[in-house]
Amino acid sequence: MGFVEGIHRHQMVMFPESLDEYIADDNPVRFVDAFIESLDLQALGFERSVPAETGRPPYNPGDLLKLYVYGYLNRTRSSRKLEEEAKRNVEVTWLLGKLAPDFKTIADFRRDNGEPIRAVYREFTLLCRSLGLYGGELVAIDGSKFKAVNCRERNFTKGKLKALRRQAEAKIERYLQELDENDAEETDSRKLTREELQEKIEWLKKHKGTYDELERQMEEGGESQISLTDPDARSMTLGSNRGTDVGYNVQISVDAKHKLIVDHEVTNECNDMNQLNSMAVRAKAVLDVDSLEVVADAGYYNSQEIKECTGQDIVPYIPQTNSSTNKKAGLYTKEDFRYDAEKDCYWCPAGEALRHSGGGTDKHGRKMRYYISARCKECAVKHKCTRDKRGRRIPRWEHEECLEELAERLRAEPEKVKQRKALVEHPFGTIKRSMDQGYFLTRRLCKVRAEMSLTMLAYNMKRVMGLLSIEELLTALPG
């Protein structure tokens, strides 16, 4: 008995196998091909979707789009690596009909077709909706930081620039002092020569001028930081004591039925405080429903955003982190005071009524009403309530009822908040670890948004191809 042997590579056959025989009927690449063939690339806005009558023929944008979608599905995003795959990968050879575009052509396609690529993601979302893969009842929203093409050393905040300027000034002063000492005394010990010191001083003055120019640019642009390699990237906290990195904040909304991503966005805002309403409204529009429940973590707790959601038939479930200084000091918090809507007053733990005594605007620009009691000074439990000699004052926002309704929903349905982790955190884990797409290859916000659309399209395709067979998906495509 010998080994299982293959065909000799120089063996001639009378009837050569066709390229199609190398691709199984249930191979995902068949769906990638059919899905992109079903799109109207001209209507989506792809450049060169209609070839010119003169000049050198361009590559079909559909072929380049197929190459990118295949690459993102298979952990290959670099244009140079995609060029290699086109030459050696039998699936790509089948997909492109043996075309092998160079890396510059591949890279330029992604650069020049940002919005059309994002539109392709939306087309696949519509297909998923038509197949009934979205429940449209509950979505979870979350954000995660993705690394940009910009190292920390080429990102500057106002504080960092001031520190660097101080260091430069201190070194210049020290070198000038050494120059004076060299002129005043002669010694055999090794010191920097006058020319070396002058060179270092000039180098430091040049960098100090650079710091001044960067600070001026920040002042003129109203920015708190500036990045040199990717001007749109920002230094962001990674959370869980993991420090900071320069990147982008990627937002997603995930439907509860099959954990498919409904919508996504890339922003350079450093936190999630202002993202709730925009992401919830977009998810509601994509799902085409009259009302929607939305769950998010405490990082999204923003009273204005919550109010805007409730005004658009969106029901938020967001826990609030109690960061009250009174709680840290062991004193009564606002939650210990009960609001009486009928009498428009607050009842304190001692049973006294705090009544309306004026209003104003807080630091966030919200209209507030303030409630106090004249009997605070003589209260027996004042030491448990406040350290203010004038007594306790309770602020109430003009739309506080939205926050009270939210708190009541959380008490009635605590499982909604627990469900959030299972819905929205694993997509980021899959994208960053399994798909190796936790960092960007392109620069500027418009380009990284297109890149992220390809990532999200690949993620949803993987999940859908796990839910339905390739045959079912091919049958569902129009035309």
N, C-alpha and C positions, 0 to 999 in steps of 0.2 A: 504494500500500500504506500502510495506517495502522498504528496501534498495536493491540496486543491490548487489547480493552476489556471491562470488567466490566459487570454489570447495573446499571442506574440505581437508586439507592437508593429512589426513590419509585415504581418500577415495581411494579404489582400483578400477582400471579400467581394463577391459578385454583386450583391445587393446591399449597399451601405445602409446602416441604420439612419433614420432621420433624426434631426436634433430634437424633435418633439417627443421621441421615444425615451429620451433621457429624463423627462419631467413627468412624474406620476400625476394621475388625474386629481389627486387630493393634495397636491403641492400648493402651499400658500401663494407661491409666485404666480399661479394662474389667476388667483383672485386679484392680486395687485395689478396685473396686466388688464384684466377685464374691467376693474373699477375705474382705472384711469382712462381707458378707451371709452367708457360711458360718459365722461365729462365733456362739456363744451368749453374747451380751453380758451377759445376766443372770447366767449362771454365772461369767463372768469378773469380775463385781463392779462393772460400770459403774452409776453413779448414774442414776436415772430411766430405766432400761431398760424398766421397766414403768410406763406413765403412770398418774397418779392419776385417779380417777373424777370428781373435782371440780377446779375451778380452771382457770387458763389452761394449755392444752396445752404441754408442753415440746418442745424440739427432740429428735429421735431421736438418741441418743448415737452410733448408727452413722453418721449423716450427718456429725456433727462429727469423728468419728474418720477418716472418709474424707477430709475436708478437710485434716486434719493430715497424714495419710500422703501425700496428693498434694503438699502444701506442702513437706514434708521431701524428697520425691523431686525437687523442682524448685527447691531453694535458697530456699524461702520459708517462714520459721518464725514471723515476727512476726504476732501476732493482727490488727494493723491492716492489714498487707499481705494477709493471708488474707481479710479482709473485702473489700478492694478486688478481689482475684481472683474472689471469689464474684459480683461485680457485672459483671465485664468479660471473664472468661476462659470461653470456650465449653466447654472440657473440664470446668471446675468447675461450670458451669451444668448440663451433662449429668449430672455426678456427683451433684449435690445436688437435681436436679429443679427448678432455678431458685430454690432457697432462697438467702437472703442474710443469714445471721446477723450481728449486730453484733460488734465486736471484743471487747467485755466478755464476751459469751456464749462466744466462742471461747476466750478466755484462761481463763475460769473452768472450762471443760471440762478443759483440761490440768492446771489446779491441783487440781481435785477428784478426778481419776481416775488418780493416779500408779501405784498397784499394778495396776489393770486394764490400763493401757497397757503396763506391763512384761510382763503376762501375754500380751498380743497378740504381742509379740516372740517369746515362747516358743512360741506356737501356730504362728508361721511357721517357727520352727526345727524343730518336729515335722513340718511339711509337707515341709521340705527333707530331713529324715531319711527320711521315707516314700518320697521320690523317689530315694533312693540318692545324694544329692549330697554326703554326708559320708563320708569314708573310714573314720574311727574308728580309725586306727592311730597317727597322729602329729599332735600339735597344737603350735603355737608360742604362747608367752605373752609379752606385752609390755605396757608402760604408757606413757602420754604425758600431758603436762600440758595442761589446757584452762582457758582464762581464765574467771574468775568475774566476777559483777557487783559488783566491789569493787576500787577503785583502791589502789595501794600506800600512798598517804597515809592511808588509813583502815584500815590494817593495822598492828598494833603487836606487837613482840616485847619481852621483858623488857629486852634490851640497848638497843633503840630508845627505850623509855620512860625508862630511866635517862639516856640521852644527852639527850633532850628536857628532862628535869627539870633536869639540870645547866645546859643552855643557858638555861632560864627563870630559874633562880636567879642565874646570872651577870648576866643582863640586869636583873633586879630590883635586884641590888646596884649595878650601874652607874647606873641611874636614880635610886636613893636617894642615891648620891654626887652626882649632878648637882643634885638637889634641895638638898642641903646647900651646894653651891657657889653656886647661885642665891641662897640666903639670905645667904651671906657676902659677896657682891660684886655690884656693879651694873655692867653693861656694855651698850654699844650693839650688840654683835655679836649676830647672830640665833641664839638658842638656844630649845629647847623651853620653853614656859611651865610654871609649876607645875601648872596644870590638865591640860596635855597629858601631863606626866610622871606625874601621879597616875592618869590614864586608862590609860596604858600599863602601869603597875604593877598596876592592878586586873585588866587583861586577862590579864597574865602569871600572876597569882595564880590566876585562874579556870582557866586551862589547866593550871597545875601541879596544881590540885585534880583536874582531869579525869584527868591522868596517874596520880595516886595511886589514884583510884577504879578505873581500868582494871587497874592492877597488883594491886589487892586482888581484883578479879574473877578474874584469872588464878590467883592463889594459891588462892582458894576452889575454883575449878573444876579445879585441877591441870593447867592448860593452859600451853603455852610461848609462845603468841601468841593474839591476839584480833583479829577483824575486825568492823567496825561496820556496814557495809552488808549483808554476807552473813555472819552469825556462824559458819557452817560452813566457809567458805573459809579457805585457809591459804597463806602465802607459801612458794613452792617454787622450788628451783633448776631451771632449764630445761635445763641441760647444755650441753656444747660451748661453754663460755665465753659463754653467752647471758644471763647474769645470773639474776635471779629475777622472779617475777610471782605475783600472788595468784590462786589457782585451785584446781582439783581434779585428782586423779590418776586417770585413766581406764585400767582394765585390760581387756584382751581376750584371748581364746584363739581361734586360727584353725586350722581343719582343713587338712591338707596337700593333700587331693584337688582341691578347686576354690577354695581360699583363701576359703572362707566363714567368717564369724565364728560361732563355736559359742556363746560366752557372753561377757558383759561385766559390769563392775561399776564404780561410781564411788566413790572413797574420798578422804578428806582426809589420808591419810598421805603424808608428804613423799617417801618413797622406796618401792622395791619389795621391800625385804628380807623382809617378812612376808606377801607375797601369793601365793607359789608354791603352797602346799598347797591353799588354799581355791579358787583358780582351777582347779587341776588336777583336784581332786575334783569340782567342779561340771561341768567339761567332760566328765569320765568319765561322770557321771550323765546329762547331756544326750545324749551319744552312745550311752548304754546298752550299753557294752562291758565285758568282764571285765578287760581290762588296757589300758594306754595309755602311749605314749611321749610325753614332754613335753620340748621344748627351749626354753630361755630364755637371756637374756644374763647377764653376770657380776653385774649388779645384784640378781639373785635368789639369789645363792649364800648360803644360810643353812643351817648344818648341821642345825638342828632341823627346818626345813621339809623338807629333803631326806630326813631320817629318816622323817618322817610320810608323805611320798609313797611311799617304798619299802614301807612297811607296808600300803599299800592298792593294791598291784599297779599302781603308777604308776612308770614308769622315767624318771628325769630325766636330761637332758643339759645340764649347766650348766658353763661354764668358770669357773675361779677366777682372780681377779686376784691375783697375788703381790705383796702390799704389805709384805713382810717388811723390817724395818730391816736385817737381815743382808744381804739381797740388795743393798740400796742401798749398803751399806758394802763390798760385794765379798766377803762371807764365805759359808761354806756355809749353805744353807737346809735346812729340814726335809726337802725333796724329795731331798736328797743322802744321807739316812739311810734304810736299808732295814729294814723291820720283819720280824722272823722270828716268825711266829705260833706255830710249834711250840715254840720256846724262850722265847717272850714277851720278846724283847729287840730292840733296834735295833742295826744294824751301821753304824758310822761310816765315812767315806771312808778312814780310816787302818786299817780292819780290826778295830777294837776293838768289843766288845759293851757297850752301855749297858743296864743292867738296872733293873728296877722298884725304886723306892726311896720309895714312899709315894704319896699322892694328895691331892686337894682339890677345890675348886670354883672355876671361873674367873669372870670378871666377868659372863658371860652366864648363870651358874647351872648350867653343865654340869659333870658329874662327870668329873674328869681323873685320869690316872695319870702319874707322872713317872719318867723314865728317865735315869740318870747313869752315868758310868764313873769308877772310882777312879784311872784312869791318865791322865786328861785333863791334869793339871798337867805331866806329863813328855812329853806327845805332841809329836812333831816338827812337826806341822802345826797346832798349837793357834792360831797367829797367823792362820791362814786360816779358823778355825772360830768362835772366840768371843773377846771381850775381857774376859769375866768371869774373874777370878782363880781362882774355885772350879771352873771347867770348864763344859762344855756340859750343858744339861738339856733333854730332849725331852719335851714334853707329848703325851699321847695321850687323846683323848676315848673314853668308854666305848662309843660306837657308831662309832668311827673307820672300821670296815670299810665302812660305807655310803659314805663319802667316797672310800675307796680303790677301791671298785667303780666309782664314778662316774668317777674319773680313768682307770681302765682302759678303760671304755666310750668315753671321749673319745679315747683313743689308738687304739682299734680302729676307731672310726667318726667321724673328724673332719669328714666331710661333713655330719653332722647339724647341727652348730653353724653351718656355712656356709649351710645351707638356711634357717636361722631368718630372716635378713634378708629373703629373697625371700618368705617366708610372711606375716610379721606387721608389717613396717614400712610396706608400701605401703597397707594399709587406713587407717592414720592419715594418710598423705599425701593420699589420695583424699578422706577426710572433711574434712580441714582446708583443702585447697586447692580441689579440684574442686567439692566440695559446700558450701564456705564455712561449715562448722559446727565450727570450732575454738574456739568460745567459747559460753558459756551465756547464755541470756536470762532464766532464772529464778533464784531464790535458795533456799537451804537444800538440804541433801543429798537429802531425799526428792523434791523437785521436779526437781533436776538429774538424778537417776537416771531419772525418767520421760522427761525431755527427751532424755537419751542413748539410751534405748530406742527412741525414734522415729528417731533418727539411725542407729542400728545396723540397725533394721528397713529403713530406706530403702536403706542400703548393701547389705544382703543381697538385697533385692528387685532392685536394679539388676543385681547379678551373676547372679542366677537368671534374670532376663529376658534376659540375654545368653547363657545356657546353653541355655535352652528357649524355644520359641515361646509366644506368648500362648495359642494354641489348646491346646497341650500342658498349660500351667498350668491353664487353665480346666477341662480334662478331669480333671485330678488332684484338683480340689477336691471335698470330700464333698458329697453331696446334689445 
